[in-house]
Amino acid sequence: MNRLLLREQLIQFFNEDIGFGDRSAAALGRTEAEAAIMMKADGCFYGHDIIHTGASILGLSVSLCLEDGVNVEAGDTAVLLHGPASALLSGERVLLNLLQRLSGTATLTQQAAARLAGTGIRVTDTRKTTPGLRMLEKDAVRAGGGVSHRARLDDVCMIKENHIAAAGSITNAAEAIRRTAGPLTALEIEIETEAELLEAVQCGPDVIMFDNCTNEEAIRWASLVPETIRIERSGAITLDTIREAAVPGIDYISLGALTHSAPALDMSMRLTIKEAVR
């Protein structure tokens, strides 16, 4: 987690919502209050750094904040904040939006990881993230028990179907990348057919991804990959089918849904007035 970037992002998010000033909250003067963020659904909590950094920006104090990855139930208190009611109300929507969305990602990841228990296969995210929230969404995946795929395009080199089309072949694409990316950059190749798999194996990548294959194909293809090459499986896999997709030989299953389709985990914030000062 880059906490400097997190602080910059939260300032940007608060500015987007507050604009030139929260007119409703300004009428409250210096009234002191406590705000409790309460869970309205069961799941996996995420938002520890968001709360502490957000509180620092808003001039609030934190007396309770659950750690990331903690299981919660409806009715639990996840966060207690203290300070001016105006600041609590001005920051409420941004904080709740982030906590609900990211706790939803952590919860869906936890559910997927639970379905893979005992297989030795890890669930991983993708780059199908919300613009501006990638760092947080991928951190929420880790909190839920998943692992993160490459963070950006300058991370791992990945040859996908359009790279193959542009280069003319898997081999051409792999050779071009190795000439330009440097020897320490990992290489992953996505394949959709057995012929592509055999060509990819000859290129000696770090990872081969089986995309949109059947379970029978995945089993057969895995037997053709040397143990030195890790295998990722992706495409058309859901929470309901992930256990069936966990065939022998696979190392990772990637789910774009972890970040693009996770339902928000419902929660709300309630204020208690401590001292009214005008």
N, C-alpha and C positions, 0 to 999 in steps of 0.2 A: 504494500500500500504506500503510495506516494502522498504523504500527508500535506505537503506543500501544495500539490495539485488539488487535493481534496478541499483544502481551505479556499483556494481560488475558485473552484467550481461552486462551492456553497455560497460564496459571496455573490457570484454571478446568478445563482438560482434565487437567492433572497432578493437581489436587485430586480430580477424579472418580475417577481410577485409583488414586491412592495412599491416599486415605481418611485415616485417622488415623495412618498410617505404614506403610511397606513392611516387614513383619516378616521376610521372607526376606532382604532386602538389609541390614537392620540387623545381622544376625549376622556380616557381613563386616568390621565395624569400619572402620578407616581405610585399608584396602587400596587402593593406587593402581593404575590400569589404563588401558589404551588400548582404545578401542572403534572397530572399523572397520565401517562400513555398506557392505555389498557388494551389487552388482547380481546378480540371479539371472535377469534377462531383458533383452533389448534394448529400448531405448525412448528417451524424452526425459525428462531429470531435472528435477524441480522440488522446491525446499525450502530454498534458500539462507538466506532470512530466518528460516524456521522453525528451522533448526539453530542459527544464531547467537543468536537471541532465546531459544530453549530452553536453550542452553548457559549463557547469562547467568543465567537463572533458577535452574538446577540447580547453578551453581558449577563449571562445566566450561570447558575451553579447547578451541578448534577449531584444528587445524593444517592441515586440508584440508576444503574443501567446494566441490563443483562449482557453477558458475554455473547459474542457471535457463535452461532451453532447450538445454542441452548434450546431444548424443546420447551414449548409453552402451550398452555391451554387457555381456552376462552375464560376470561375473568381474571387472569394473571395481570399484575402490574409489571410492565417491562421497563419503564423509565419514570423517574421523578425529577422534575426540573423546578428551580426556584428563581424568582426574580421579579422584575416589573411585569405586571399583567400585560402591558402594551407590547413588550418584547416577546413574551410568550405567545401572544396572539398573532403578532406579525410573522413569527417563524413557524407557526403551527402547521400550515398547509404544506410548506416545502418539506419539513421534517417527516410528516406523516406520509406524504407521497413517496418519498424515498424509502422509508422503513417498510411500508406496505409492499411496494413493488419488489424490493430486494429480499425481504423476508419470504415473499412468494417464490422467488428464484431459489433461495436456500431450501425451502420446503420441498419444492419439486425435485431438486437435486437429491435431497435426503431420501425421498421416496424411490427415486431411480436407483440410488446406491443400495438401498435395502433390498431391492429386487435382484441385485447382482451379488448379494452376500453369499460367500462360499464358492464363487466361481473363479476368483482371482482376477476378474476383469474390472477395470475402473471406468466410471462414466466421466466423460469430458464435455466441455462446452465447445462452442464454435465462435466464429466472428460475426454471427448473426445477432449482434448486440444493438442496443439503443444508442444512437450517436450521442456522445457526451457522457455516457454512463458505462462504457466498457470496463474501466478499471474497477468500478464498484460491482458491476454484475458478475465479473469473473471472480472477484473476491467473495461474493455471496455464494457462488458455486463451490468454492473451496470450503467455505463455512458449512455447507450442506453435505460435505463428504465427497465431493467430486474433485477432479483435477482440471487444470486449465490447459487448453490447447494454445497454439501460438497467440501472442498478444496482438501483434500487428504484422503488417506486410514486411517490415524490416527485421522480423524475428526468424522463424523457420522458413525456408524456401519450399513452396508447395506447387507441384505440377498438377493442374486440373485439366479437364477436358478442353477448355478454351486455350490453355497454354499449348496443349498437344496440337490442336488445330492450327495455331499460329506458327508453331515451330516445324510442323510437318510430321513429327513422330515423338514418342516418349524419349527415345535415345537422343534425338537432336536437342530437345528441351533440356534434358539432364546435362548433356555436354556443355551447352551454352551457359547454364546456371553455374556449373563448376568452374567455368573460365572466369566468371564475373563476380560471383558471390564470395569466394574465398574458401579455404579448406576447412575452416572451423564452423561453417554454417550447415546446420542439419538440413536434410532433404527428405521430403515426403512426396510420394507419387500416388495419385488417385487413379484407380482402374475400374472398368465396368465389364470387361470380358476376360476370359482365360488367356486369350492371345495377348492382351495388354498386360496381364499379370506376368506372363513369361518374359516379356520384353522388359518390364519394370524390374524384375528380379535380376536380370543381367546388368542393370544399371547400378546395382548395389546401393539403394537408398537406405536411410535410417528407418523409415516407416513406409509401409504400403497401406493405402486405404481401399477397402472393398466398398464400393458405392452401389447402393440399390441392387443388392443381390439376394437370392433366396437363401434359406438356411442350408439347403443341400449344396448350393454353390459355395457358400462360405466354408463349409466343412471340407469340401474337395480342394478349394483354392488354398486354404490354410496349410494343407499337406504339401503344397508345392513351394512354400516359402521357407527359406533357411532360418534357423533359430536366431541368427544374428540380426535379422530384420524384424522389427515389431510390426504388429498388424492392428489397424484401426478399422472398425466397421461403422458405416453411416448410411443414412438414407432410408426413409419410410419406416423408421423404428419409433415406437411410441412407448409410453409407460406400461401399457397393457401387453406389449409384445417383446419388451426388452429382455425378459428372462429367456424366452425362446431363441432370441437372437444371440444369446451368450453361448455360442458353440465353442468347442475345444479349439485352442490355437489362437483365439482372439485375445489381444491385450487391452484394447480400449473400445468403447462404444461411444460415439459422439452424438449428442442430441441438441439440435438448434433450439428446440422448444424450451430448454432450460432458461434461455434468456429472451426469446421472442414471444413465448406463449404462456409463461407461468402466471397463474391467477394471483392477483394481489392477496396478501394475507391481511384480513380486515382487522383494524384497530382504530381507536379513537383517543382524543385527548380531553380531559376534564379539568377545569380550574377550580381551585379553592382559594378564596380571598383570605390573605393573612393580615394585611394592614392597609387601610385606605389612607393615602396621603395625597393631598391636593396642592 
